Amino acid sequence: MAAQGVDVLSIAAVDHKIRYESKNRQLLKWLHLQKEPLLQMEESAAEYLGKEEDWLRRFIQQPDIAGNSAGLSLALSGLINEGRLENRLPIAVTGAINEHGEVSYVGLIKEKIRIAEKAGFSCLIIPSENAEEAAAIQKESSRKIEIIDASHVDEAVKAIGRLNEGELD
């Protein structure tokens, strides 16, 4: 595929359990018993920030956006917009959040690490729930990107502060 100009980040086997879970999630959405992850992310970020923001709505309405893994980056962007966080460094961020700012697991962490590194980021903030998986990925592939884990938006804010002060390398 590389000869065709397409980067293959990984190939994963899909077993019956994974397929069954995927079908169940879709059924719950069709029956309106589960919110779309994208809408859930928007609501969580707005609740955490304490208000709905036009920039947040515009982000959510972009084409080709799905899932909830931008929740942490949206919360951090909101804090920057409000002047409650200062950042001068390019930092990659992934993580789902709830309305209390708790950061939770996201899928495809291997691919996200590879994409962040390929895009030139030297640091990636991920959910603490993904830390063990990320460490194994780092070890097996000799990735050079620094990975910082956070279980709450506040931890990510502190890490960004330390990065900007040069305390983390």
Backbone torsions as a table, in degrees:
resi	resn	phi	psi	omega
1	MET	NA	-27.4	179.2
2	ALA	-62.1	-33.2	178.4
3	ALA	-65.4	-23.2	178.9
4	GLN	-92.8	5.7	179.2
5	GLY	81.4	20.1	-179.1
6	VAL	-115.6	128.1	176.1
7	ASP	-89.5	124.7	174.4
8	VAL	-96.2	114.8	-177.3
9	LEU	-81.0	-37.6	175.2
10	SER	-170.1	161.8	174.6
11	ILE	-123.9	126.9	-176.6
12	ALA	-123.3	138.4	174.9
13	ALA	-74.7	138.8	177.7
14	VAL	-112.3	115.8	179.8
15	ASP	-93.8	179.4	-177.6
16	HIS	-63.7	-35.7	-179.9
17	LYS	-63.2	-46.8	179.4
18	ILE	-62.6	-44.9	-179.4
19	ARG	-64.6	-41.2	179.6
20	TYR	-62.6	-44.0	178.6
21	GLU	-62.6	-41.3	179.4
22	SER	-62.2	-44.1	179.1
23	LYS	-64.6	-41.5	179.4
24	ASN	-63.3	-42.0	177.3
25	ARG	-59.0	-43.4	-179.7
26	GLN	-65.1	-42.4	178.2
27	LEU	-60.9	-43.0	178.4
28	LEU	-61.4	-37.3	177.3
29	LYS	-66.9	-44.9	-179.8
30	TRP	-61.5	-35.4	179.9
31	LEU	-85.2	3.1	-179.5
32	HIS	59.3	33.6	176.6
33	LEU	-99.1	-7.0	178.0
34	GLN	-143.4	134.7	179.5
35	LYS	-75.6	151.5	172.5
36	GLU	-60.3	136.7	-179.4
37	PRO	-54.4	-36.3	-179.7
38	LEU	-64.3	-44.7	178.9
39	LEU	-68.6	-37.5	177.6
40	GLN	-63.3	-39.9	178.3
41	MET	-63.7	-45.0	-179.9
42	GLU	-60.4	-46.4	-179.7
43	GLU	-63.3	-43.1	-179.4
44	SER	-63.8	-44.0	179.5
45	ALA	-64.5	-43.8	179.8
46	ALA	-64.6	-41.9	178.9
47	GLU	-65.3	-41.5	179.3
48	TYR	-63.0	-42.7	-179.0
49	LEU	-75.5	-16.9	177.4
50	GLY	87.4	6.6	178.3
51	LYS	-168.0	156.4	175.0
52	GLU	-83.7	141.3	-176.5
53	GLU	-122.0	142.2	177.8
54	ASP	-62.1	-40.7	-178.3
55	TRP	-64.5	-32.8	178.7
56	LEU	-68.1	-44.4	177.9
57	ARG	-61.5	-42.6	178.9
58	ARG	-63.2	-40.3	178.7
59	PHE	-61.1	-47.2	-177.3
60	ILE	-64.1	-31.6	-176.8
61	GLN	-83.8	-0.9	177.7
62	GLN	-64.8	147.7	176.3
63	PRO	-70.0	155.9	174.6
64	ASP	64.9	30.8	174.6
65	ILE	-114.0	134.2	179.2
66	ALA	-149.1	163.7	175.1
67	GLY	83.0	-170.3	-175.9
68	ASN	-127.1	9.4	-172.1
69	SER	-75.9	-4.2	176.0
70	ALA	-91.7	1.6	-176.7
71	GLY	-55.2	-47.0	179.8
72	LEU	-63.5	-44.2	179.8
73	SER	-65.3	-34.5	177.5
74	LEU	-67.3	-41.9	178.0
75	ALA	-62.7	-43.9	179.3
76	LEU	-65.5	-40.3	176.9
77	SER	-62.0	-40.1	177.7
78	GLY	-62.5	-41.0	178.0
79	LEU	-65.2	-38.0	176.6
80	ILE	-64.9	-45.8	179.3
81	ASN	-59.8	-34.0	-179.9
82	GLU	-82.8	-5.4	-178.4
83	GLY	78.8	15.0	179.9
84	ARG	-93.2	-4.6	178.5
85	LEU	-146.7	137.3	176.2
86	GLU	-118.1	135.1	177.6
87	ASN	-144.1	132.1	179.1
88	ARG	-117.7	6.1	-174.9
89	LEU	-115.9	146.3	172.6
90	PRO	-75.7	116.9	-178.3
91	ILE	-130.2	129.1	175.0
92	ALA	-82.4	143.4	-176.7
93	VAL	-140.4	137.7	171.2
94	THR	-143.8	146.9	177.7
95	GLY	156.7	136.8	173.1
96	ALA	-82.7	150.4	175.9
97	ILE	-132.3	161.1	169.8
98	ASN	-107.9	-177.4	-175.8
99	GLU	-66.3	-14.8	178.4
100	HIS	-93.6	-1.7	179.7
101	GLY	87.7	7.3	177.2
102	GLU	-75.0	132.0	-176.2
103	VAL	-95.1	133.9	-178.0
104	SER	-127.4	167.0	-176.3
105	TYR	-46.7	143.7	170.1
106	VAL	-129.1	153.9	177.8
107	GLY	-85.3	173.1	175.1
108	LEU	57.9	37.2	-176.3
109	ILE	-64.9	-35.5	178.6
110	LYS	-59.8	-45.8	-179.8
111	GLU	-66.4	-38.3	-179.7
112	LYS	-66.6	-36.9	176.1
113	ILE	-63.9	-46.8	-178.9
114	ARG	-63.3	-41.9	179.7
115	ILE	-65.0	-44.7	-179.6
116	ALA	-61.9	-43.5	179.9
117	GLU	-66.5	-43.0	-179.9
118	LYS	-63.9	-32.3	179.3
119	ALA	-78.0	-4.1	175.5
120	GLY	95.4	7.6	177.0
121	PHE	-73.7	139.8	177.2
122	SER	-96.0	-9.4	-176.8
123	CYS	-143.3	141.4	177.8
124	LEU	-133.9	126.6	174.7
125	ILE	-97.2	128.7	-176.9
126	ILE	-129.2	166.3	173.9
127	PRO	-66.2	144.7	176.5
128	SER	-58.5	-31.3	178.9
129	GLU	-64.2	-16.6	177.6
130	ASN	-101.0	-1.3	-171.8
131	ALA	-61.3	-44.2	-178.5
132	GLU	-64.1	-44.9	177.8
133	GLU	-61.4	-43.3	-179.5
134	ALA	-64.5	-39.7	178.8
135	ALA	-62.6	-41.0	178.0
136	ALA	-65.0	-39.8	178.5
137	ILE	-64.4	-44.9	178.5
138	GLN	-58.5	-44.3	-176.4
139	LYS	-66.6	-44.0	-176.2
140	GLU	-74.5	-25.5	-174.1
141	SER	-117.0	3.2	179.4
142	SER	53.5	43.4	176.9
143	ARG	-68.8	145.1	-176.5
144	LYS	-101.3	-9.4	-178.4
145	ILE	-69.6	136.6	177.3
146	GLU	-79.1	132.2	-179.6
147	ILE	-114.7	127.5	178.6
148	ILE	-119.0	131.8	179.3
149	ASP	-105.5	151.6	179.6
150	ALA	-142.9	142.1	176.9
151	SER	-104.9	-7.1	179.3
152	HIS	-148.1	152.9	178.9
153	VAL	-55.2	-39.8	-179.9
154	ASP	-57.8	-37.5	177.9
155	GLU	-66.2	-39.8	177.9
156	ALA	-64.8	-39.9	178.4
157	VAL	-61.0	-45.6	179.3
158	LYS	-63.3	-41.4	178.9
159	ALA	-63.6	-41.2	178.7
160	ILE	-64.2	-40.1	176.8
161	GLY	-60.7	-45.5	179.2
162	ARG	-65.3	-39.4	177.5
163	LEU	-61.4	-43.2	-179.5
164	ASN	-69.1	-26.3	177.3
165	GLU	-87.3	-3.1	179.4
166	GLY	80.3	13.2	-179.1
167	GLU	-78.6	-25.3	176.8
168	LEU	-108.8	140.5	178.3
169	ASP	-119.9	NA	NA
